[in-house]
Amino acid sequence: MKKTMLLFAMSAICSAFAAPSGITVSLKLDETNYVVGERVRGVIDVRNMLADKVSVGYTNSEDRLFVEIIHASDGSEMERAKRRPFTAPFWIKSNEGQKLEVFLGDHYDLTDPGRYLARPVLVHRGYRYEGLYRSFDVVPGMEISTAMQLFSNASGKKRVFQLLHWARQGSEHLFLAAEDDNGKRWVTTDVGPMMRITKPTLSIMPNGQLIVFHRNGPDSFVRSEFWSLTDALVIRSRQMVRDPETAGQQRVREMYNKSGAVKPVDRPWWKFW
């Protein structure tokens, strides 16, 4: 914790001397923790108070925008996995700003559980404009169940699925993770809030259809449908389903009320029929 606080303090000091005031850059992450394999999405907010414009990503652009990430445990800086633009090309005129979407896992290997620190950096006319570090955790998740898929059109190919759960934003969430036998990891999907009253189920059909069924409320379930093919894993639909038992009881009550609510037979207390 002391090392992390020191890194934040050093970042603030370096930023103060790195460049003259005029441009601010900040990073906001969607979550504070991510299950391994999830896309770590963030939004970079750039504000330009200089007299000239900022231009990034075009043929003649000299400005650059990127995100630096370090391991919080030892302060070591991570190497980028792929050298490609963090955002789509953009330009910002004087006294204007822009928000830009970025996915950190597209540029860094974030498959190792642990705490990370990320900060945005904009280089303009040779000056570095640095934002504050934002921390986030990558967690393995708690396993609920596993299942294996075999492909009829790809002999020997296997895909292992995991249903995981982890606390997020004050509630328990269910996640679907998948990995092929060759080590390829597919994007982990947050299937939504769950309740532990009923164990979630995972069904794999021969045609590649994948059904995740879980309880998300006292009287409701969520049915999530995926397509798992040899070269793809995509979600197709997600729909709410009433609890069959609760829905059945409600239907009986509705039928009873519509029938005029049959009055009980008035019999003497000693008669049973």
Backbone torsions as a table, in degrees:
resi	resn	phi	psi	omega
1	MET	NA	-43.5	179.0
2	LYS	-61.5	-39.4	179.9
3	LYS	-64.8	-40.0	179.0
4	THR	-64.0	-44.0	179.4
5	MET	-63.7	-36.7	178.7
6	LEU	-65.7	-39.2	178.8
7	LEU	-64.3	-40.2	177.6
8	PHE	-62.8	-42.7	-179.2
9	ALA	-65.8	-43.3	178.7
10	MET	-63.2	-38.6	178.1
11	SER	-60.8	-42.7	-179.2
12	ALA	-65.3	-40.4	-179.8
13	ILE	-67.4	-45.8	179.9
14	CYS	-62.3	-39.3	-179.5
15	SER	-64.4	-33.8	-178.7
16	ALA	-66.5	-31.4	-178.0
17	PHE	-103.7	-3.8	-175.3
18	ALA	-73.9	-35.3	-174.3
19	ALA	-157.4	154.9	176.2
20	PRO	-68.1	156.8	-179.8
21	SER	-65.8	154.5	-179.3
22	GLY	148.0	-26.6	177.7
23	ILE	-132.4	131.9	172.8
24	THR	-118.3	143.2	-179.7
25	VAL	-139.3	131.4	-178.3
26	SER	-139.6	158.9	-178.5
27	LEU	-125.7	131.6	174.8
28	LYS	-123.6	126.7	180.0
29	LEU	-98.1	149.9	-179.8
30	ASP	-66.2	-38.1	-175.9
31	GLU	-133.2	167.2	174.3
32	THR	-99.0	-14.5	175.3
33	ASN	-142.1	147.5	-177.9
34	TYR	-134.2	137.2	173.4
35	VAL	-75.3	143.1	-177.8
36	VAL	-49.8	127.7	179.6
37	GLY	100.7	-15.6	177.1
38	GLU	-70.6	153.5	174.7
39	ARG	-79.6	123.0	-179.3
40	VAL	-87.4	95.2	-176.2
41	ARG	-93.2	141.2	175.5
42	GLY	-144.1	169.7	177.0
43	VAL	-126.4	124.7	176.8
44	ILE	-96.1	127.9	-179.8
45	ASP	-107.9	116.0	-179.9
46	VAL	-111.5	128.0	177.0
47	ARG	-120.7	125.3	-176.5
48	ASN	-110.1	109.8	176.9
49	MET	-107.3	13.4	177.9
50	LEU	-84.1	170.6	180.0
51	ALA	-77.5	-25.9	-179.3
52	ASP	-103.5	169.1	-176.7
53	LYS	-89.2	159.2	174.4
54	VAL	-102.3	132.6	-178.6
55	SER	-135.3	123.6	-176.8
56	VAL	-131.5	131.6	169.8
57	GLY	95.8	-6.0	179.5
58	TYR	-90.8	170.0	-174.3
59	THR	-55.8	-44.5	-177.4
60	ASN	-99.8	14.2	-178.5
61	SER	-78.2	130.6	175.2
62	GLU	-100.2	-15.7	179.0
63	ASP	-74.4	152.4	179.5
64	ARG	-137.2	145.2	175.0
65	LEU	-129.5	128.6	-179.8
66	PHE	-153.7	174.2	179.2
67	VAL	-123.1	130.2	175.3
68	GLU	-99.9	139.0	-179.8
69	ILE	-129.2	136.7	177.0
70	ILE	-127.5	155.6	173.5
71	HIS	-77.8	125.9	-178.8
72	ALA	-68.5	-25.3	-176.0
73	SER	-66.9	-40.4	-177.4
74	ASP	-128.3	-1.5	177.7
75	GLY	77.2	10.1	-178.9
76	SER	-78.9	140.9	-178.9
77	GLU	-83.8	138.4	-178.9
78	MET	-83.4	151.1	175.3
79	GLU	-93.2	140.4	179.7
80	ARG	-69.0	135.1	-179.6
81	ALA	-75.0	-35.3	-178.8
82	LYS	-136.1	135.0	178.8
83	ARG	-92.2	86.4	177.6
84	ARG	-144.1	162.7	-175.9
85	PRO	-60.3	141.7	177.9
86	PHE	-75.7	-29.7	-178.5
87	THR	-137.0	171.1	173.1
88	ALA	-69.6	156.2	178.2
89	PRO	-56.7	143.8	179.2
90	PHE	-154.8	161.2	171.4
91	TRP	-142.9	146.3	-175.6
92	ILE	-128.2	122.3	178.2
93	LYS	-74.6	169.5	179.4
94	SER	-59.7	138.8	178.1
95	ASN	62.8	30.6	174.9
96	GLU	-130.0	171.3	179.6
97	GLY	-143.1	170.0	179.7
98	GLN	-155.6	145.1	175.6
99	LYS	-106.8	136.2	-174.1
100	LEU	-131.1	133.6	-179.8
101	GLU	-81.5	141.3	179.1
102	VAL	-144.2	145.0	177.0
103	PHE	-118.9	109.3	-171.6
104	LEU	-68.6	-32.0	-179.7
105	GLY	-69.4	-12.5	175.9
106	ASP	-77.4	-11.7	-175.0
107	HIS	-123.1	-19.1	-179.7
108	TYR	-132.8	150.4	176.6
109	ASP	-81.6	103.5	-177.1
110	LEU	-111.4	37.7	-178.4
111	THR	-91.2	-10.2	178.4
112	ASP	-89.5	123.5	177.7
113	PRO	-59.1	143.4	-180.0
114	GLY	154.2	-177.6	179.0
115	ARG	-101.0	138.6	180.0
116	TYR	-126.6	155.1	175.5
117	LEU	-122.5	130.0	-177.8
118	ALA	-127.5	139.6	175.7
119	ARG	-139.8	143.7	177.4
120	PRO	-85.3	148.3	178.9
121	VAL	-135.5	129.6	174.4
122	LEU	-117.7	124.9	177.8
123	VAL	-104.4	119.4	-178.3
124	HIS	-135.3	122.0	-179.1
125	ARG	52.4	38.9	175.9
126	GLY	86.2	-6.1	179.6
127	TYR	-99.6	143.2	175.9
128	ARG	-97.3	122.4	174.2
129	TYR	-107.7	112.3	-171.6
130	GLU	-110.2	139.0	173.1
131	GLY	-90.9	174.5	178.1
132	LEU	-75.8	153.8	175.9
133	TYR	-69.4	140.2	172.4
134	ARG	-117.6	131.7	-177.5
135	SER	-98.3	148.0	173.5
136	PHE	-152.1	155.4	-178.6
137	ASP	-112.3	141.4	170.2
138	VAL	-107.7	122.5	-173.2
139	VAL	-121.2	153.7	-179.0
140	PRO	-77.1	-21.5	-175.0
141	GLY	80.7	160.4	179.4
142	MET	-102.3	123.7	-174.8
143	GLU	-73.0	135.5	174.8
144	ILE	-104.2	-49.0	180.0
145	SER	-161.3	165.7	177.3
146	THR	-132.8	158.5	176.7
147	ALA	-151.9	153.2	-179.1
148	MET	-120.1	139.0	177.1
149	GLN	-112.2	132.8	173.0
150	LEU	-109.9	142.8	-175.7
151	PHE	-106.3	124.5	-179.5
152	SER	-70.1	-25.7	-179.0
153	ASN	-97.6	7.5	177.4
154	ALA	-145.5	90.6	-175.2
155	SER	-58.8	128.9	177.0
156	GLY	86.3	-12.8	-178.8
157	LYS	-75.8	135.0	-179.2
158	LYS	-130.8	149.0	174.9
159	ARG	-135.1	125.5	-178.0
160	VAL	-103.4	128.6	178.6
161	PHE	-106.9	147.6	174.7
162	GLN	-130.6	136.1	166.9
163	LEU	-98.8	123.6	-177.0
164	LEU	-124.3	158.5	173.4
165	HIS	-133.7	151.0	179.7
166	TRP	-160.9	148.0	179.5
167	ALA	-74.4	135.4	179.1
168	ARG	-150.1	126.9	176.8
169	GLN	51.7	43.7	173.5
170	GLY	83.5	3.7	178.7
171	SER	-141.9	163.7	178.1
172	GLU	-82.1	134.1	179.2
173	HIS	-118.5	151.7	177.0
174	LEU	-104.2	138.5	-178.0
175	PHE	-128.7	146.0	174.1
176	LEU	-113.0	120.3	177.9
177	ALA	-117.0	150.6	-178.7
178	ALA	-146.0	143.5	178.1
179	GLU	-146.3	134.9	178.3
180	ASP	-82.5	164.1	-178.6
181	ASP	-68.2	-15.2	176.9
182	ASN	-89.9	6.7	177.7
183	GLY	94.8	-6.0	179.5
184	LYS	-68.5	124.0	179.3
185	ARG	-102.2	128.4	177.9
186	TRP	-88.9	161.9	-177.5
187	VAL	-64.2	128.1	177.0
188	THR	-74.6	135.1	-175.5
189	THR	-110.0	130.8	172.0
190	ASP	-80.6	108.3	-176.2
191	VAL	-80.5	-17.0	175.3
192	GLY	125.0	175.1	178.9
193	PRO	-59.9	147.8	-179.1
194	MET	-137.9	157.8	171.9
195	MET	-117.4	141.7	-174.8
196	ARG	-82.7	5.3	-180.0
197	ILE	-59.4	-41.0	-179.2
198	THR	-122.4	134.1	179.8
199	LYS	-71.4	130.0	177.7
200	PRO	-62.6	151.7	179.4
201	THR	-120.9	152.8	179.5
202	LEU	-132.1	119.5	-178.1
203	SER	-120.3	132.9	179.7
204	ILE	-115.4	122.1	-179.7
205	MET	-92.7	155.0	-179.8
206	PRO	-59.1	-27.1	-178.1
207	ASN	-85.2	3.5	178.6
208	GLY	98.1	-0.7	177.5
209	GLN	-74.6	136.7	-176.9
210	LEU	-125.9	126.1	-177.6
211	ILE	-118.5	123.7	173.3
212	VAL	-110.4	125.7	-176.2
213	PHE	-124.8	120.5	-178.8
214	HIS	-146.5	154.9	179.0
215	ARG	-84.6	130.1	178.4
216	ASN	-118.2	0.0	179.1
217	GLY	-159.5	173.1	-178.6
218	PRO	-57.9	-33.3	-178.4
219	ASP	-133.4	30.4	-179.3
220	SER	-147.4	152.3	177.3
221	PHE	-124.6	165.6	173.2
222	VAL	-121.4	129.8	176.4
223	ARG	-108.5	110.8	-179.3
224	SER	-106.8	127.8	-178.1
225	GLU	-111.9	127.2	176.9
226	PHE	-118.2	160.2	168.4
227	TRP	-116.0	120.1	179.9
228	SER	-112.4	102.6	179.8
229	LEU	-111.4	172.8	-175.8
230	THR	-58.8	-32.6	-176.6
231	ASP	-120.4	19.1	-177.5
232	ALA	-159.6	150.6	171.6
233	LEU	-144.7	105.7	-174.8
234	VAL	-133.1	150.1	175.8
235	ILE	-88.0	134.5	-177.0
236	ARG	-100.8	-42.3	-176.6
237	SER	-157.9	161.6	176.0
238	ARG	-147.3	123.9	-177.2
239	GLN	-138.0	150.6	178.1
240	MET	-83.1	140.3	179.3
241	VAL	-130.5	130.0	176.8
242	ARG	-66.4	147.2	173.0
243	ASP	-59.1	120.3	-176.4
244	PRO	-53.9	-40.7	-178.5
245	GLU	-68.2	-46.9	179.3
246	THR	-64.4	-43.2	-179.5
247	ALA	-62.9	-37.7	178.9
248	GLY	-65.1	-42.4	178.4
249	GLN	-64.0	-41.0	179.3
250	GLN	-64.4	-40.2	179.8
251	ARG	-63.5	-40.0	178.6
252	VAL	-63.2	-41.6	178.7
253	ARG	-63.6	-40.5	179.3
254	GLU	-63.5	-43.7	179.5
255	MET	-64.3	-38.1	-179.9
256	TYR	-64.6	-44.2	-179.1
257	ASN	-67.3	-40.5	-179.6
258	LYS	-67.3	-27.0	-179.0
259	SER	-78.0	-2.9	-179.6
260	GLY	95.2	11.0	176.9
261	ALA	54.1	78.5	-177.4
262	VAL	-53.5	128.6	-178.5
263	LYS	-76.7	145.0	178.1
264	PRO	-66.6	147.4	179.9
265	VAL	-71.0	134.6	-179.6
266	ASP	-90.5	102.4	-179.8
267	ARG	-121.0	155.6	173.8
268	PRO	-60.1	154.1	-173.5
269	TRP	-64.0	-22.7	-176.9
270	TRP	-87.5	-5.0	178.4
271	LYS	-98.7	135.0	-178.2
272	PHE	-102.9	-4.8	179.9
273	TRP	-150.3	NA	NA
